[in-house]
Amino acid sequence: MPTSVPSPTFGPNGFTAPSESAILAGVQTDMNTAFGGGLNPALETPQGQLASSLAAIIGNKNDQFLEYVNGVDPAFAAGRMQDAIGRIYFIERNPATSTLVNCTCSGAAGTVIPAGSLATATDGQLYTSTSAATIGLGGTVTVPFAASVTGPIACPAASVTTIYRAVPGWDSITNPTAGVPGVNVESRADFEARRQASVALNARNTLAAIRGAVLNVPDVTDAYVTDNSTASPVTVQGVTIPAYALYVCAFGGVGQDVAHAVWSKKPPGIPYVTSGATAYTVTDDSTGYVLPYPTYTVYVTTPAALRILFAVQITDSVNVPADAAAQIQTAIVAAFAGGDGGARARIGGTVYASRYYAAIAALGEWAREIISIKIGSANAPSATFTASIAGATMTVSAVASGTLAVGQTVVGGAVAVGTVITALGTGTGGTGTYTVGISQTVGSTAGLVGVTPALDLLTPNINQVPSITAADIAVTLV
């Protein structure tokens, strides 16, 4: 039976669905014809309500088909359709990973700390040891721990301090250095970027091929690969690359697997950047060789976490909810990881403050009157100094550069995440005492920095992976 409802069309722009107003007009025409004419087309009538419902059903069907058609295009695919496209390239979406941290465990020599042992951090986060270890003759052993929940959980130095489940002979625990933050499930944008990079997997002797191979290693979530093709050292975003050397930085995955991926794609005879990198031995056991197999040393850099600090100012009004700060913090953290559909912050990639306006505005009408969003990091400090903290008092014994001020976030050493200078004591920008917002105990530490988020954009070094926590997002209602 002929119908007046317009049909979808396929053309140069793909699947095009008619507007719902056109569908409604067609349904009304069909109903009027079926009943012999004379029907009242007003939407408040029974026939008008039926026509509206039918038009909505047809429109919803068109929307579903449009989503399916778009899912065939890698540029728009998401979810299950994107996973299917990825499998064509023999890659799968990276799952969420936990924050990893190396802890120093002390106790009686010979004590075995089994895999699965538990410890807690000062923020209450539970950590589980990933492998068994035996305390050595010196009374200590380094044990890898992972956060019990996945995602970018902050783990600053000296924050894992409590044994949660006792093991006889194991007396204490601490982490001398900060942990490497975990990541959320790979976003649509990140998965598509990795799929595009994987196209170079069949190539060899190119930077794209090396990066594609590294990104294809399980649990690797980010990588930066570059080289120096000149006869003199060059410095690229904080890293000095010797003449003709290859630089590889990878976040996540097993280091040995990353090294093998690098070796499988790099040109022969090319040296590596060794400063700050970990050396791995790769064995070539490919067809044609017999024991002893030739071995090669591959150097891979593991990026340090660079905390990105935010300062958000938003107009206060009666419509702003009591938990506005928490909502804004959650929105920024999600967008930072690519949860809003955009690309997440990456090694050596520029971070733009403007990237987060839309994430905040999406919270509701109250969140759209944003005055400013500024960012900062320890790469551009307002002050560099030596200090200790006892309770809420920070005593600055030396200032290497800059001026301390109220509102600066103190970053470095074992200082708790989110520590902000809240008041001046005897110090007025230089040596002296200052009040901080988090009570803690930190011994005298050189190289602390005071950071004021005042930038519109910043670029991490190529040996740094951007990280973020809610505690580093200051929200001010004006």
C-alpha positions as CSV (number, residue, x, y, z in Angstrom):
1,M,0.0,0.0,0.0
2,P,1.5,3.4,-0.9
3,T,2.3,5.8,1.9
4,S,3.0,9.5,2.3
5,V,5.6,8.9,5.0
6,P,9.0,9.8,3.4
7,S,11.6,7.1,3.3
8,P,15.2,7.3,4.4
9,T,17.7,7.7,1.5
10,F,21.2,6.5,0.8
11,G,23.5,8.9,-1.0
12,P,26.9,10.5,-1.0
13,N,26.5,11.4,2.6
14,G,25.4,7.9,3.6
15,F,22.1,7.2,5.4
16,T,19.8,10.2,5.6
17,A,16.6,10.1,7.6
18,P,13.7,12.4,7.1
19,S,12.8,14.9,9.9
20,E,10.2,13.8,12.4
21,S,8.0,16.7,11.3
22,A,7.9,15.3,7.8
23,I,7.2,11.8,9.2
24,L,4.3,13.2,11.2
25,A,2.8,15.0,8.2
26,G,3.0,11.7,6.2
27,V,1.4,9.7,9.0
28,Q,-1.5,12.3,9.2
29,T,-2.0,12.1,5.5
30,D,-2.1,8.3,5.5
31,M,-4.6,8.3,8.4
32,N,-6.8,10.9,6.8
33,T,-6.8,8.9,3.5
34,A,-7.6,5.6,5.4
35,F,-10.7,7.2,7.1
36,G,-12.0,8.8,3.9
37,G,-10.9,12.3,4.7
38,G,-12.1,15.0,7.0
39,L,-10.1,14.0,10.1
40,N,-9.1,16.8,12.5
41,P,-5.3,16.9,12.4
42,A,-4.9,18.7,15.7
43,L,-2.4,16.9,17.9
44,E,-4.6,17.1,21.0
45,T,-7.3,14.9,19.3
46,P,-7.2,11.1,19.7
47,Q,-6.1,10.7,16.0
48,G,-3.5,13.4,16.5
49,Q,-2.1,11.6,19.5
50,L,-2.0,8.3,17.6
51,A,-0.2,10.1,14.7
52,S,2.3,11.6,17.1
53,S,3.1,8.2,18.6
54,L,3.4,6.5,15.2
55,A,5.8,9.2,14.0
56,A,7.9,8.9,17.1
57,I,8.1,5.1,16.6
58,I,9.2,5.5,13.0
59,G,11.7,8.2,14.0
60,N,13.2,6.0,16.7
61,K,13.6,3.2,14.2
62,N,15.4,5.5,11.8
63,D,17.7,6.7,14.7
64,Q,18.6,3.2,15.6
65,F,19.4,2.3,12.0
66,L,21.4,5.5,11.6
67,E,23.5,4.5,14.7
68,Y,24.1,1.1,13.2
69,V,25.2,2.5,9.9
70,N,27.5,5.0,11.5
71,G,29.0,2.2,13.6
72,V,30.4,0.7,10.4
73,D,32.6,3.8,9.9
74,P,35.6,3.8,12.2
75,A,35.4,7.5,12.6
76,F,32.0,7.2,14.4
77,A,32.0,3.6,15.7
78,A,31.6,3.1,19.4
79,G,31.0,0.2,21.8
80,R,30.5,-3.2,20.4
81,M,30.7,-2.0,16.8
82,Q,34.1,-0.4,17.5
83,D,35.3,-3.5,19.2
84,A,34.4,-5.5,16.0
85,I,36.3,-3.1,13.8
86,G,39.3,-3.4,16.2
87,R,39.3,-7.2,15.9
88,I,39.8,-6.8,12.1
89,Y,43.1,-5.3,13.0
90,F,43.8,-7.9,15.7
91,I,43.5,-5.4,18.5
92,E,41.2,-5.2,21.5
93,R,40.1,-2.4,23.7
94,N,42.5,-1.9,26.7
95,P,40.7,-2.6,30.0
96,A,41.0,-0.4,33.0
97,T,44.2,-0.8,35.0
98,S,45.1,-0.2,38.7
99,T,47.6,2.3,40.1
100,L,51.0,0.5,40.5
101,V,53.5,1.3,43.2
102,N,56.8,-0.2,44.4
103,C,56.9,-0.5,48.2
104,T,59.8,-1.1,50.6
105,C,58.8,-3.8,53.1
106,S,60.9,-4.2,56.2
107,G,61.1,-7.0,58.8
108,A,63.0,-10.1,59.7
109,A,65.4,-11.5,57.1
110,G,63.9,-14.6,55.3
111,T,60.3,-13.6,55.9
112,V,58.2,-14.4,52.9
113,I,55.6,-11.8,51.9
114,P,53.1,-13.8,49.8
115,A,51.4,-12.5,46.7
116,G,48.0,-10.9,47.6
117,S,49.3,-9.3,50.8
118,L,47.4,-6.2,51.7
119,A,48.4,-2.7,52.7
120,T,46.6,0.6,53.0
121,A,47.5,4.2,52.1
122,T,46.8,7.3,54.1
123,D,43.7,8.0,51.9
124,G,42.2,4.6,52.9
125,Q,42.9,3.0,49.5
126,L,43.7,-0.7,49.7
127,Y,46.7,-2.1,47.8
128,T,47.5,-5.7,47.0
129,S,51.0,-7.2,46.3
130,T,51.2,-8.6,42.8
131,S,54.0,-11.1,43.5
132,A,55.7,-12.9,46.4
133,A,58.9,-11.6,47.9
134,T,61.4,-12.5,50.6
135,I,62.9,-10.0,52.9
136,G,66.7,-10.0,52.4
137,L,69.6,-10.0,54.8
138,G,69.4,-6.2,55.0
139,G,65.9,-6.4,56.4
140,T,64.1,-4.9,53.4
141,V,62.7,-6.0,50.1
142,T,61.0,-4.1,47.3
143,V,57.5,-5.4,46.5
144,P,55.1,-4.3,43.7
145,F,51.6,-3.4,44.9
146,A,48.5,-2.5,42.9
147,A,45.4,-0.6,44.0
148,S,42.4,-2.7,44.6
149,V,40.2,-0.6,42.3
150,T,41.0,0.4,38.8
151,G,41.4,3.9,37.5
152,P,43.8,6.9,38.0
153,I,44.1,6.7,41.8
154,A,46.8,9.0,43.1
155,C,49.6,7.4,45.2
156,P,52.1,10.0,46.3
157,A,55.4,9.0,47.9
158,A,55.3,7.8,51.5
159,S,51.5,7.3,51.4
160,V,51.3,3.5,51.6
161,T,52.2,3.1,55.3
162,T,50.0,0.6,57.0
163,I,50.0,-3.3,56.8
164,Y,46.4,-4.2,56.5
165,R,46.7,-8.0,56.9
166,A,49.6,-9.0,59.2
167,V,52.3,-11.4,58.1
168,P,54.6,-12.7,60.9
169,G,58.1,-11.1,60.4
170,W,56.8,-8.3,58.3
171,D,57.0,-5.1,60.4
172,S,56.5,-2.0,58.2
173,I,55.8,-0.7,54.7
174,T,56.3,2.5,52.8
175,N,56.7,3.7,49.2
176,P,59.8,5.8,48.5
177,T,58.4,7.1,45.2
178,A,55.0,7.9,43.9
179,G,53.0,5.2,42.2
180,V,52.1,5.2,38.5
181,P,48.4,6.0,38.2
182,G,46.1,3.5,36.6
183,V,43.8,4.3,33.7
184,N,40.1,3.9,33.0
185,V,38.8,1.6,30.2
186,E,40.1,2.8,26.9
187,S,37.8,5.4,25.5
188,R,36.3,5.5,22.0
189,A,38.7,8.2,20.8
190,D,41.8,6.5,22.3
191,F,40.8,3.1,20.8
192,E,40.3,4.7,17.4
193,A,43.7,6.5,17.6
194,R,45.4,3.2,18.5
195,R,43.7,1.4,15.6
196,Q,44.9,4.0,13.2
197,A,48.4,3.6,14.6
198,S,48.2,-0.1,14.3
199,V,48.0,0.2,10.5
200,A,51.7,0.7,10.6
201,L,52.2,-2.7,12.3
202,N,53.1,-4.3,9.0
203,A,55.9,-1.8,8.3
204,R,59.4,-1.8,9.7
205,N,62.2,0.7,10.3
206,T,59.8,3.6,10.8
207,L,58.8,5.5,13.9
208,A,55.1,4.9,13.2
209,A,55.8,1.1,13.0
210,I,57.6,1.1,16.3
211,R,54.9,3.2,18.0
212,G,52.2,1.0,16.5
213,A,53.9,-2.2,17.8
214,V,54.3,-0.7,21.2
215,L,50.7,0.4,21.4
216,N,49.7,-3.2,20.4
217,V,51.3,-4.6,23.5
218,P,48.7,-5.7,26.1
219,D,47.9,-3.0,28.7
220,V,50.0,-0.3,27.0
221,T,47.8,2.8,27.0
222,D,50.2,5.4,25.7
223,A,53.5,5.7,23.9
224,Y,55.8,8.3,22.5
225,V,58.5,7.5,19.9
226,T,60.9,9.8,18.3
227,D,64.5,10.0,17.2
228,N,67.4,12.3,16.4
229,S,68.5,12.1,12.8
230,T,71.3,14.7,13.3
231,A,75.0,14.4,14.3
232,S,74.5,16.4,17.5
233,P,72.4,16.0,20.6
234,V,69.0,17.6,20.6
235,T,66.6,18.4,23.4
236,V,62.9,17.6,22.8
237,Q,60.4,18.6,25.5
238,G,62.8,18.0,28.4
239,V,64.6,15.0,27.1
240,T,68.1,15.1,25.5
241,I,68.4,12.7,22.6
242,P,72.0,11.8,21.5
243,A,73.1,11.9,17.9
244,Y,71.2,9.3,15.7
245,A,69.5,7.8,18.8
246,L,66.0,6.3,19.2
247,Y,63.7,7.3,22.1
248,V,60.9,5.1,23.2
249,C,58.6,6.0,26.1
250,A,55.7,3.6,27.0
251,F,53.1,3.7,29.8
252,G,51.6,0.4,30.9
253,G,52.2,-3.1,29.8
254,V,55.1,-5.5,30.7
255,G,58.4,-3.8,30.0
256,Q,60.0,-7.0,28.5
257,D,57.1,-7.2,26.0
258,V,57.4,-3.5,25.1
259,A,61.2,-4.0,24.5
260,H,60.5,-7.0,22.2
261,A,58.0,-4.9,20.2
262,V,60.5,-2.1,19.8
263,W,63.3,-4.5,18.7
264,S,61.0,-6.2,16.2
265,K,60.5,-2.9,14.3
266,K,63.5,-0.7,14.8
267,P,66.3,-0.4,12.2
268,P,69.5,-2.3,13.0
269,G,72.5,-0.4,14.4
270,I,70.5,2.5,15.8
271,P,71.4,3.4,19.4
272,Y,68.9,4.2,22.1
273,V,68.4,7.0,24.6
274,T,69.7,5.3,27.8
275,S,69.5,8.1,30.3
276,G,66.5,7.5,32.6
277,A,65.6,4.4,30.7
278,T,65.4,0.7,31.7
279,A,67.5,-1.8,29.9
280,Y,65.9,-5.1,28.7
281,T,67.6,-8.1,27.0
282,V,65.7,-9.3,24.0
283,T,66.6,-12.7,22.5
284,D,66.3,-13.4,18.8
285,D,65.0,-17.0,18.6
286,S,63.5,-16.6,15.1
287,T,63.8,-19.3,12.5
288,G,67.3,-19.8,11.2
289,Y,69.1,-19.4,14.5
290,V,70.3,-22.2,16.9
291,L,71.5,-22.0,20.5
292,P,73.0,-19.8,21.7
293,Y,70.6,-17.3,20.3
294,P,71.8,-13.7,19.7
295,T,70.7,-11.2,22.3
296,Y,70.2,-7.4,22.1
297,T,69.8,-4.7,24.7
298,V,66.7,-2.4,24.3
299,Y,66.1,0.7,26.4
300,V,62.6,1.8,27.2
301,T,61.6,4.9,29.3
302,T,58.7,4.6,31.7
303,P,57.1,8.1,32.1
304,A,56.8,9.8,35.4
305,A,53.3,11.1,36.4
306,L,52.9,14.8,36.0
307,R,50.1,16.2,38.1
308,I,47.9,18.7,36.3
309,L,46.3,21.2,38.6
310,F,43.1,23.1,37.8
311,A,41.6,26.3,39.2
312,V,37.9,26.8,38.2
313,Q,36.0,29.9,38.9
314,I,32.2,29.8,38.4
315,T,29.4,32.3,39.2
316,D,27.6,31.6,42.4
317,S,23.8,31.7,42.6
318,V,20.9,30.1,44.3
319,N,20.8,27.4,41.6
320,V,24.3,26.2,42.3
321,P,24.0,22.8,44.2
322,A,25.8,22.2,47.5
323,D,28.0,19.6,45.9
324,A,28.9,21.8,42.9
325,A,32.7,21.4,43.6
326,A,32.5,17.6,43.7
327,Q,30.4,17.5,40.5
328,I,32.9,19.8,38.6
329,Q,35.8,17.7,39.9
330,T,34.2,14.5,38.7
331,A,33.4,16.0,35.3
332,I,37.0,17.2,34.8
333,V,38.5,13.9,35.9
334,A,36.2,12.0,33.5
335,A,37.0,14.3,30.6
336,F,40.7,14.2,31.3
337,A,40.6,10.4,30.8
338,G,38.5,10.7,27.6
339,G,35.2,9.9,29.2
340,D,33.4,12.7,27.4
341,G,34.3,11.2,24.0
342,G,37.3,13.3,23.3
343,A,41.0,12.3,23.4
344,R,42.6,11.9,26.8
345,A,45.7,13.8,27.9
346,R,48.8,12.0,26.5
347,I,52.5,11.8,26.9
348,G,54.0,15.0,25.5
349,G,50.6,16.2,24.3
350,T,49.4,19.7,24.9
351,V,46.7,20.1,27.6
352,Y,44.3,23.0,26.9
353,A,42.2,24.5,29.7
354,S,39.4,25.3,27.2
355,R,39.1,21.5,26.6
356,Y,37.1,21.3,29.9
357,Y,34.5,24.1,29.5
358,A,32.0,21.8,27.7
359,A,32.5,19.0,30.4
360,I,31.5,21.4,33.1
361,A,28.7,23.1,31.2
362,A,27.1,19.7,30.6
363,L,26.4,19.5,34.3
364,G,23.4,21.8,33.9
365,E,22.3,25.4,33.5
366,W,24.0,26.4,36.8
367,A,27.4,25.3,35.5
368,R,27.4,27.3,32.3
369,E,28.4,30.6,33.9
370,I,32.1,29.7,34.0
371,I,34.3,32.7,34.7
372,S,37.7,30.9,34.0
373,I,39.5,27.6,33.9
374,K,43.3,27.7,34.5
375,I,45.8,24.9,34.7
376,G,49.3,24.4,36.0
377,S,52.0,21.8,36.8
378,A,55.3,21.4,38.5
379,N,56.9,22.1,35.1
380,A,56.1,25.8,35.6
381,P,56.3,26.4,39.3
382,S,55.8,29.7,41.0
383,A,58.4,28.8,43.6
384,T,61.0,26.1,44.2
385,F,62.1,25.5,47.8
386,T,63.2,23.2,50.7
387,A,60.8,22.7,53.5
388,S,59.4,20.4,56.2
389,I,55.9,20.0,57.4
390,A,54.7,19.3,61.0
391,G,50.9,19.3,61.4
392,A,49.6,22.2,59.5
393,T,52.8,24.2,59.6
394,M,55.3,24.2,56.8
395,T,58.7,25.5,57.6
396,V,60.7,26.7,54.5
397,S,64.4,26.7,55.1
398,A,65.6,27.7,51.6
399,V,64.1,29.2,48.5
400,A,65.9,28.3,45.2
401,S,63.6,30.4,43.0
402,G,60.3,32.3,42.9
403,T,58.0,33.4,45.7
404,L,55.7,31.4,47.9
405,A,52.1,32.7,48.3
406,V,48.7,31.8,49.7
407,G,46.8,29.6,47.2
408,Q,49.8,27.7,45.8
409,T,49.6,23.9,45.8
410,V,52.8,22.3,47.3
411,V,54.0,19.5,45.0
412,G,56.9,17.0,45.5
413,G,58.4,14.5,47.9
414,A,56.0,12.9,50.3
415,V,53.7,16.0,50.5
416,A,50.1,14.9,50.5
417,V,48.1,15.5,47.3
418,G,46.0,18.6,47.6
419,T,48.2,20.4,50.1
420,V,47.6,24.1,49.6
421,I,49.2,27.1,51.4
422,T,46.3,28.7,53.2
423,A,48.0,31.4,55.3
424,L,51.3,33.1,55.9
425,G,53.2,32.7,59.1
426,T,56.6,34.2,59.6
427,G,57.2,33.6,55.9
428,T,56.1,36.3,53.5
429,G,57.2,34.7,50.2
430,G,60.6,33.4,51.3
431,T,62.0,31.4,54.2
432,G,59.8,31.1,57.3
433,T,56.6,29.3,58.3
434,Y,53.3,28.9,56.3
435,T,50.0,27.2,57.1
436,V,48.9,24.4,54.8
437,G,45.4,22.9,54.5
438,I,46.3,19.3,55.2
439,S,47.9,18.2,58.5
440,Q,50.8,15.8,57.9
441,T,54.4,15.1,58.8
442,V,57.1,15.5,56.1
443,G,60.8,15.7,56.8
444,S,63.0,18.4,55.2
445,T,62.8,17.9,51.5
446,A,64.6,19.8,48.7
447,G,63.0,20.4,45.3
448,L,59.4,21.1,46.5
449,V,57.5,23.4,44.3
450,G,54.6,25.8,44.7
451,V,52.2,25.7,41.8
452,T,49.6,28.3,40.9
453,P,47.2,27.2,38.1
454,A,47.4,30.3,35.9
455,L,47.9,28.9,32.4
456,D,45.6,28.4,29.4
457,L,47.7,25.5,28.1
458,L,50.7,23.4,29.0
459,T,52.8,20.7,27.4
460,P,54.2,17.8,29.5
461,N,57.7,16.5,28.7
462,I,58.0,13.4,26.5
463,N,59.0,11.4,29.6
464,Q,55.8,12.5,31.6
465,V,52.3,11.1,31.5
466,P,49.7,13.6,32.6
467,S,47.7,12.6,35.7
468,I,44.9,14.2,37.6
469,T,43.0,13.7,40.9
470,A,40.0,15.5,42.4
471,A,42.2,16.9,45.1
472,D,44.1,18.9,42.5
473,I,41.0,20.7,41.2
474,A,40.2,23.9,43.1
475,V,36.7,25.2,42.5
476,T,35.8,28.7,43.6
477,L,32.3,30.2,43.6
478,V,32.4,33.9,42.9
